[in-house]
Amino acid sequence: MRLKVLVQFSGVVSVAVPDHLSADDSSLLAEKLALARILATCDNPDAPEDDACCEYAEECSDTAQATAEEDWDACEITGVSGAWLATGG
């Protein structure tokens, strides 16, 4: 039997991004990376990251597009604080 459990995360994810990016590109990259890594599943752990990396490359500045994939790979989650909550379902 398979059951679906609705969950919600409330907290903060800290992400180290490359220094050469602008503030806007850094923020965009950190947000997409944090969400993609949180959403990764055991069945297909790379799919959310691949999609999010492509989205970042499309949405970042023209300057950052040249190194978008390398910048993605250089990022690191440095901390997570918060809680996962089951929301029913």
Rosetta constraint file for C-alpha pairs under 8 A:
AtomPair CA 4 CA 89 HARMONIC 6.95 0.50
AtomPair CA 5 CA 86 HARMONIC 6.73 0.50
AtomPair CA 5 CA 87 HARMONIC 7.63 0.50
AtomPair CA 5 CA 88 HARMONIC 6.54 0.50
AtomPair CA 5 CA 89 HARMONIC 5.88 0.50
AtomPair CA 6 CA 86 HARMONIC 5.76 0.50
AtomPair CA 6 CA 87 HARMONIC 5.31 0.50
AtomPair CA 6 CA 88 HARMONIC 5.70 0.50
AtomPair CA 6 CA 89 HARMONIC 5.75 0.50
AtomPair CA 7 CA 84 HARMONIC 6.55 0.50
AtomPair CA 7 CA 85 HARMONIC 5.44 0.50
AtomPair CA 7 CA 86 HARMONIC 4.45 0.50
AtomPair CA 7 CA 87 HARMONIC 5.38 0.50
AtomPair CA 7 CA 88 HARMONIC 7.69 0.50
AtomPair CA 8 CA 84 HARMONIC 5.68 0.50
AtomPair CA 8 CA 85 HARMONIC 5.24 0.50
AtomPair CA 8 CA 86 HARMONIC 6.52 0.50
AtomPair CA 8 CA 87 HARMONIC 6.70 0.50
AtomPair CA 9 CA 82 HARMONIC 7.14 0.50
AtomPair CA 9 CA 83 HARMONIC 5.76 0.50
AtomPair CA 9 CA 84 HARMONIC 4.50 0.50
AtomPair CA 9 CA 85 HARMONIC 6.29 0.50
AtomPair CA 10 CA 82 HARMONIC 5.54 0.50
AtomPair CA 10 CA 83 HARMONIC 5.67 0.50
AtomPair CA 10 CA 84 HARMONIC 6.65 0.50
AtomPair CA 10 CA 85 HARMONIC 7.97 0.50
AtomPair CA 11 CA 80 HARMONIC 7.36 0.50
AtomPair CA 11 CA 81 HARMONIC 5.49 0.50
AtomPair CA 11 CA 82 HARMONIC 3.76 0.50
AtomPair CA 11 CA 83 HARMONIC 6.31 0.50
AtomPair CA 12 CA 80 HARMONIC 5.80 0.50
AtomPair CA 12 CA 81 HARMONIC 5.34 0.50
AtomPair CA 12 CA 82 HARMONIC 6.19 0.50
AtomPair CA 13 CA 34 HARMONIC 6.48 0.50
AtomPair CA 13 CA 77 HARMONIC 7.12 0.50
AtomPair CA 13 CA 78 HARMONIC 7.70 0.50
AtomPair CA 13 CA 79 HARMONIC 5.81 0.50
AtomPair CA 13 CA 80 HARMONIC 4.46 0.50
AtomPair CA 13 CA 81 HARMONIC 6.53 0.50
AtomPair CA 14 CA 77 HARMONIC 5.84 0.50
AtomPair CA 14 CA 78 HARMONIC 5.33 0.50
AtomPair CA 14 CA 79 HARMONIC 4.98 0.50
AtomPair CA 14 CA 80 HARMONIC 6.24 0.50
AtomPair CA 15 CA 30 HARMONIC 5.76 0.50
AtomPair CA 15 CA 34 HARMONIC 7.19 0.50
AtomPair CA 15 CA 75 HARMONIC 6.78 0.50
AtomPair CA 15 CA 76 HARMONIC 5.66 0.50
AtomPair CA 15 CA 77 HARMONIC 4.49 0.50
AtomPair CA 15 CA 78 HARMONIC 5.52 0.50
AtomPair CA 15 CA 79 HARMONIC 7.29 0.50
AtomPair CA 16 CA 30 HARMONIC 7.67 0.50
AtomPair CA 16 CA 75 HARMONIC 5.47 0.50
AtomPair CA 16 CA 76 HARMONIC 5.22 0.50
AtomPair CA 16 CA 77 HARMONIC 6.36 0.50
AtomPair CA 16 CA 78 HARMONIC 6.48 0.50
AtomPair CA 17 CA 21 HARMONIC 7.95 0.50
AtomPair CA 17 CA 26 HARMONIC 6.36 0.50
AtomPair CA 17 CA 29 HARMONIC 7.62 0.50
AtomPair CA 17 CA 30 HARMONIC 6.86 0.50
AtomPair CA 17 CA 71 HARMONIC 7.29 0.50
AtomPair CA 17 CA 74 HARMONIC 6.96 0.50
AtomPair CA 17 CA 75 HARMONIC 4.85 0.50
AtomPair CA 17 CA 76 HARMONIC 7.04 0.50
AtomPair CA 18 CA 26 HARMONIC 7.69 0.50
AtomPair CA 18 CA 71 HARMONIC 6.27 0.50
AtomPair CA 18 CA 74 HARMONIC 6.77 0.50
AtomPair CA 18 CA 75 HARMONIC 6.82 0.50
AtomPair CA 21 CA 25 HARMONIC 5.88 0.50
AtomPair CA 21 CA 26 HARMONIC 5.69 0.50
AtomPair CA 21 CA 64 HARMONIC 6.83 0.50
AtomPair CA 22 CA 26 HARMONIC 5.96 0.50
AtomPair CA 23 CA 27 HARMONIC 6.12 0.50
AtomPair CA 24 CA 28 HARMONIC 6.19 0.50
AtomPair CA 25 CA 29 HARMONIC 5.98 0.50
AtomPair CA 25 CA 60 HARMONIC 5.66 0.50
AtomPair CA 25 CA 61 HARMONIC 6.74 0.50
AtomPair CA 25 CA 64 HARMONIC 7.14 0.50
AtomPair CA 26 CA 30 HARMONIC 6.04 0.50
AtomPair CA 27 CA 31 HARMONIC 6.13 0.50
AtomPair CA 28 CA 32 HARMONIC 6.25 0.50
AtomPair CA 28 CA 56 HARMONIC 7.00 0.50
AtomPair CA 28 CA 60 HARMONIC 7.24 0.50
AtomPair CA 29 CA 33 HARMONIC 5.98 0.50
AtomPair CA 29 CA 56 HARMONIC 6.25 0.50
AtomPair CA 29 CA 72 HARMONIC 7.19 0.50
AtomPair CA 30 CA 34 HARMONIC 5.99 0.50
AtomPair CA 30 CA 75 HARMONIC 7.96 0.50
AtomPair CA 31 CA 35 HARMONIC 6.25 0.50
AtomPair CA 32 CA 36 HARMONIC 6.01 0.50
AtomPair CA 32 CA 52 HARMONIC 5.83 0.50
AtomPair CA 32 CA 53 HARMONIC 7.48 0.50
AtomPair CA 32 CA 56 HARMONIC 6.95 0.50
AtomPair CA 33 CA 37 HARMONIC 6.11 0.50
AtomPair CA 33 CA 49 HARMONIC 7.03 0.50
AtomPair CA 33 CA 52 HARMONIC 6.90 0.50
AtomPair CA 33 CA 53 HARMONIC 7.51 0.50
AtomPair CA 33 CA 72 HARMONIC 7.47 0.50
AtomPair CA 34 CA 38 HARMONIC 6.21 0.50
AtomPair CA 34 CA 77 HARMONIC 7.29 0.50
AtomPair CA 35 CA 39 HARMONIC 6.15 0.50
AtomPair CA 36 CA 40 HARMONIC 6.20 0.50
AtomPair CA 36 CA 48 HARMONIC 5.09 0.50
AtomPair CA 36 CA 49 HARMONIC 5.00 0.50
AtomPair CA 36 CA 52 HARMONIC 6.16 0.50
AtomPair CA 37 CA 48 HARMONIC 7.25 0.50
AtomPair CA 37 CA 49 HARMONIC 6.46 0.50
AtomPair CA 39 CA 48 HARMONIC 6.50 0.50
AtomPair CA 40 CA 44 HARMONIC 6.97 0.50
AtomPair CA 40 CA 45 HARMONIC 4.63 0.50
AtomPair CA 40 CA 46 HARMONIC 6.68 0.50
AtomPair CA 40 CA 47 HARMONIC 7.19 0.50
AtomPair CA 40 CA 48 HARMONIC 5.79 0.50
AtomPair CA 40 CA 49 HARMONIC 7.27 0.50
AtomPair CA 41 CA 45 HARMONIC 4.85 0.50
AtomPair CA 45 CA 49 HARMONIC 7.75 0.50
AtomPair CA 46 CA 50 HARMONIC 6.00 0.50
AtomPair CA 47 CA 51 HARMONIC 6.23 0.50
AtomPair CA 48 CA 52 HARMONIC 6.03 0.50
AtomPair CA 49 CA 53 HARMONIC 5.91 0.50
AtomPair CA 50 CA 54 HARMONIC 6.32 0.50
AtomPair CA 51 CA 55 HARMONIC 6.24 0.50
AtomPair CA 52 CA 56 HARMONIC 6.11 0.50
AtomPair CA 53 CA 57 HARMONIC 6.23 0.50
AtomPair CA 53 CA 68 HARMONIC 7.69 0.50
AtomPair CA 53 CA 69 HARMONIC 6.79 0.50
AtomPair CA 53 CA 72 HARMONIC 6.67 0.50
AtomPair CA 54 CA 58 HARMONIC 6.30 0.50
AtomPair CA 55 CA 59 HARMONIC 6.13 0.50
AtomPair CA 56 CA 60 HARMONIC 5.73 0.50
AtomPair CA 56 CA 68 HARMONIC 7.29 0.50
AtomPair CA 57 CA 64 HARMONIC 7.74 0.50
AtomPair CA 57 CA 65 HARMONIC 5.43 0.50
AtomPair CA 57 CA 68 HARMONIC 5.42 0.50
AtomPair CA 57 CA 69 HARMONIC 7.35 0.50
AtomPair CA 58 CA 65 HARMONIC 7.43 0.50
AtomPair CA 60 CA 64 HARMONIC 6.08 0.50
AtomPair CA 60 CA 65 HARMONIC 6.30 0.50
AtomPair CA 61 CA 65 HARMONIC 6.30 0.50
AtomPair CA 62 CA 66 HARMONIC 7.38 0.50
AtomPair CA 64 CA 68 HARMONIC 5.78 0.50
AtomPair CA 67 CA 71 HARMONIC 5.91 0.50
AtomPair CA 68 CA 72 HARMONIC 6.13 0.50
AtomPair CA 69 CA 73 HARMONIC 6.31 0.50
AtomPair CA 70 CA 74 HARMONIC 6.17 0.50
AtomPair CA 71 CA 75 HARMONIC 6.47 0.50
